[in-house]
Amino acid sequence: MRRQVVIIGSGPSGLLLGQLLHGAGIDALILERSSKEHVLSRVRAGVLEKGTVELVRAVGLAGRLDAQGLKHDGIEFAFDDRRHRIDLHALTGGKRVVVYGQTELTADLMAGREVAGAETVYEAVDVMPHGFDGEAPCVSYVHGGTTHRVDCDFIAGCDGYHGITRRAVPERAIATFERSYPFGWLGILAEVPPVSHELIYASHPRGFALCSMRSPMRSRYYIQCEGGEKAESWSDQQFWDELRRRLPADAAEAVKTGPSFEKSIAVLRSFVAEPMRFGRLFLCGDAAHIVPPTGAKGLNLAASDVHYLFEALREFYAERSTAGLDAYSGRALARVWKAVRFSWWMTLLLHRFPDATPFAEKLRSAELGYVTSSQHAAAALAENYVGLPL
């Protein structure tokens, strides 16, 4: 079997890249180790930057996103029992974000690929890229007990942090940069109306909290918890009680409670692998970088990687030019590190660190006051939150 591009991983980045390539007449096969049902069961973030929405629109799959996505013109910071709104729309010249669950976006991209007749192989095990340091790369995998080999021009690693593509790169050829945070986010999903029509980021002496949503009747809430805690050790009532403690009184009163249907703990870390190109193998999204969810950048960074890689591949097949491919890693990493910085800053600003000194806490309090009282400081936050230009 031969394809022009093999994409490893059918998360949003792999599916979006596959759809863009298909629209440009470039033959791409997607290999996914899990079942389709498992991919659709993953619960992830859902704040989309303008650039991400435009990419989904470019492949003609923004129908449900436009109809059901929640357009947000601002966010709120809550501290000292007060709420402070950051007007994203006004501060960025009319830009906004859209809240639309990653699971829904994945379903849209899957459906679009099926309608287009483009091939995805699910439950492809023992996937392994070969020969990407030369002129004739290929990918082997096992499906239904049979071993297959796909010869190709390029390999796109969209298989996440734990995927095979980054691990297939010789250790000497890759540098990694990492920071782990000494806490996690305990999150729940519940079929209750959200406390506010915009996200509330709360900083409290007991720890961080986030009030988010997936729809007008589905809420997503998080509270900072200690590293190593287990989600099952928290009852729903304990969660609701703790969430209310960390919110201003008016927001706490507005919280509608109900049974959760998903409860999990997300570990917070920053991670970057450099470079993002190794011969004819290119890393995209979580395969190359992880950011804390505080800045809502994970999915959006994956989309910007896809944008750069698609442009480079389209240029190669249309013009036989390698300029875009050669520039891919540098272009992607320049944006990645800006998002890493912003996510790190938001995390430091809003969370209570267990080893923080009184001096550090005073500085954090002063920074919160500055960001919510200075138009210039708020504009810098807003510019990063809605997404830097692609």
N, C-alpha and C positions, 0 to 999 in steps of 0.2 A: 504494500500500500504506500502511496506517496501523497503528501499534502504540502502546500506551500508553508503553512504555519501550523504547529501543534501547540495548543494552549493546554497547560496542565492546571486543572482547577476550574470548577464551575460556580464559584461564588459570583457576586456582582461584577468584579473586575474581569474575570474570565469571560463571563457572558456578554458584558458590554463590549469588550474587545472583539469577541467573535462576531457580534452583530455589526459593528463598524466595519470589520474586514469583509464580511459577507456583502454588505452594501456597496463596497468598493470592488467587488468581483474577485476578492482574494480568498482562496480556498483554505479554510481553517478547520481543524478537528479539535474538539474539546474532550479531554479525558478527565474523569472525575472518579475518585476512589470510593465515594459514598453513593448511596442510593439517591434518587431524585427526592424521595420523601424526606430523607434525612437532611438534605440540603435545605429544603423548605421549612424544616422544623427549627432551624437555628434562629434564635432571637438576638437581634443586634440593634445597633443605634439607628436613628432615623432622621437626623437633621441634615438636609441637603443644601449645599451651596448652590449659588446661581450657575456656576460652571458645570456642576454635576447635572442639574436639571436640563441645561442646554444640550449636554451630550445625550441624555435619554431622549430628548425631543428630536435630536438629529437622526436617531435610528427609528423614529416614528412610533415610539412606545410610551409616550407621555400621556395617553388618554386618561387612564385611571389616576395617574399622579396629578394631572391638572384638575380632575373632578373631585378627588378625595384628599389631596394633599392640603395641609393646613399652612397657609401663608403667614409668616410671622415677621412683623416689622420691628420687633424689639425683644429684649430679654430683661429680666429683673435680677438685681443683686439684693439680697436681704441680709442685714446684720444689725445688731443693736436694736432689735425689735422694730425695724423700719424697712420698707421696701423702696428701692431706687431703680427707676426704669432707665435703660440704655436704649435710646431711639436709633436702632440700626438703620432704618430707612432714611431718616433725616440726616444722619451723620455720614452716610456713604453715598449720597446723591441718588437715592431711590432704590438701593439694593435691599434684598430681604433673603431670608432662608425659608425653606419649606420642610415641614415635618411630615415624613412619609416613611413608614416602617421598611427597614431593609428587607424583611421577608416578603413584603408586597412588591418591592422593586425587583427582587430575585424572581418572583413568580411572573411578573410582566416580561422580564427578559427571557425567561425559559419559554413562555408561550410564544413570544416573537420568534425565537429560534426554531421552534417546532413548525410554526406557520411558514417560515422561510425554507423549510426542508433542509436546514443545516444540521450536521450530525454531532451529537454528544454521546459519548460512551460512558454510561454510569456503571459503578461497581467495577471499575478497571483497577485491578490490584497489581502490586509490584511494579508500579510505573517507574521507569528509569530513563533519564536523558543520557545520550551517548554522543561522543564525537563533536561536542559543540565548540571545541577549541580548534576545529578544522573546517573544511569546506563542505563536509557531508554529514551533518548531524542526523540523528534518528532518535526515536523514543520507542522503548519496548514496554509491553504491559501484558497482563494476563486477564482474560475475560472469558467467563464460562468454562474455565479449565483449559483454555487454549492460549498459547503465547502468540502475541502479535508484534510486528515491527512496523513502524511508520517512518519512512524517510521523509525529510523535510528540508526547507531552507533555513527556518528559524524556529526557536522554541521560546514560548512565553511562560514564565513561571508565575502563575496566579494562584498558587496552592497554599497560601497562608504561612504563618510563622512556623508551623510544625511540618510543612510540606517537604518534598524531596528535592526540589530544584536548588534551593540555597545550599542544602547539605551535600549536593552533588558537586559543588564547586570545591576545588582543592583549598585546604585551609590557608595555605600560604598566599592565595590569590585574593583573599577577602579580609577586610577589617571590620570589626563590629564595635559599636559604641552603645553602652547600656546604662540605664539607671533604674533601679527598683525602688518603689515607694513602700513605706512601712504600714500600709493600710490597704483596704479594698473597698469596693462599693457593693453593698447588699441591695439588690434591686428586686422589685416585684412588678408584675403586671396584674391589673384588676379591671373588671368591667364596671367602672365607676367614672362619672364625669370628672375631668381634671379640676384642680383647685383654681387654676387661672387659665386664660386663653393664651398666655405666653409662658415660656419657661422661667422658673424661679430658681436661681442659684443661691443657696443659703449658707452663710458662714456663721457658726455658732460655737461657743466654748465647748459644747459636747461633740462637735464635729460637723462636717459638711452634710448638706442634704440637697437634693435636686428634685423639683416637681416638673415632670414632663408628661407627655401624652403621645398616643398613637392615633387617636381619633376623638371626636367630641364625646364619646362614651367609653373610651378606653384610656386608662392612665398608666404611666410608667413613673415609678418613684424610686429614688435611691437614697441611702444613708451611708455615710462613711462608717466602716467597721474595722476592727483590728485585723491585722494580717493573721492568717491561719484559722479564722473563724469559719464555721460551717453554716450554710444556709438553713439546714434542717434544725439547727439549734434555736432558730427564731420562729416563734409563732406569728401568725398574722397580727394578732392583737398587740404583741410586743413591738412589732414593726410600726404599726400605726401610732402607737403611743410615743415611740421615740421620734418618729417623723414630726409629730405635732410639737414636741418639745423644742425642736430646732428651727421652727418657723415663727415669724412674727404672729402676734395674737390674731390679727384679722385673717391671715392665711390659714392658721391652724384651725380656726373655727369653720372655715370653708371646706376643709378636707372631708370628702365623702369616702367612707370606708366600705369594704366588702371583701369577700374571699379572694385570695390571689389564685391565679391559674398558672403562674410561673414565678419561681423564686430562685435566684442564683447570686453568686458572688463573683464579681469581676476583679481580677488582680490588676493593679495599676503599674505600668512600667513604660519607660521610653527605650526604644531600640532602633538602631539604624545600621544597616549593612552597606558597605561601600567596596567597590562600585556596584552599580546595578546592571552592568553588562559584562558578560564573560564570553567573548567570541560571538557565537550565534545564539547564546542563551541570554534572555533578558528577564529580570525580576520585576514584578509589579505588586503594589499593595503590600499586604502584611507579610509577604515573603521577604520583603526588603526592610520594612519599618513598622514599628508599633508606637502609638502615642497614647497617653492617658485619655480617657473619654471626655475629660473636662472641657476641652475646646471643641468637641464635635468634629474632629478632623479625620478619623480613621478611614471611613468610606470615601470621603471626599479626596483624600490623598491618593487612594487607589484609583479613583476616577481620573485624577490629573495625570498619574502615570500612564494610564490607558490612552489618554489624549495624546501625550507625547510619543508613545510607542506606535500608535496607529498612524499618526502623521508621518513618522519615520518609515514605517513599512509601506505606506501608500506611495511615498516619494520614491522608495527603492523600486517598487514594481512599475510605477508609471514612468520614471525617468532613469532608472538604473543608477541612481545616486545613493551613496552611503553616508552622505553628510548628516542626515537626520539620525541615522543609526549610531554614528560616531558621537553625536552630541547628546544622545538620549540620557545617559547616566548623569552627566553634568546638569542638564536642564531639570531633570526630575529631582535630583538631590538638592539643588538650590531652593526649590519650593518645599521639599521635605523638611529641611533644617529650619526654615522659617516657621513651619507648622509645629515642629518639635519644640522650638523656643516658645511659641504661643501656648501650647498645651502645658508645657512645664511651668510657665508663668501663671497660667490660670490655676493650676494645681497648687502651687505655692501660695497663691493669693487666697484661696477659698478653704483650704483644709487645715486642720489642726494637727501639727506634727508632734509625735510623742516626746521628742527630745528638744522641742523648741524652748529657747530661753525667754524670760520676760522681755528682754530687749528685742528679740526676733518677733514676738507677738505684738509689741508696740509698733514696730515697723510695718507689720502686716496690716494692722488696724489703720495706720496712716495711709498706706497704699490704697486700701479700700475706700477711705474717705476721699483721697485724691481722684481716683478713677471715677467716682460718682459725683464729683463736684466740678471737675475741670472738663470743659468741652473738648479740649485738645487730647486729653488722656482718654476720654470716652470714645473719641473718634478713632484713635489708634486701636482700641479694643474692638470697636465695631468693624473697622476695615479688615482686621484679621478674622473676626467671627464669621462675616458673610463670605469670606474667601478671597484671597489674593488673586490677581489675574492669572490665567493659565499662560 
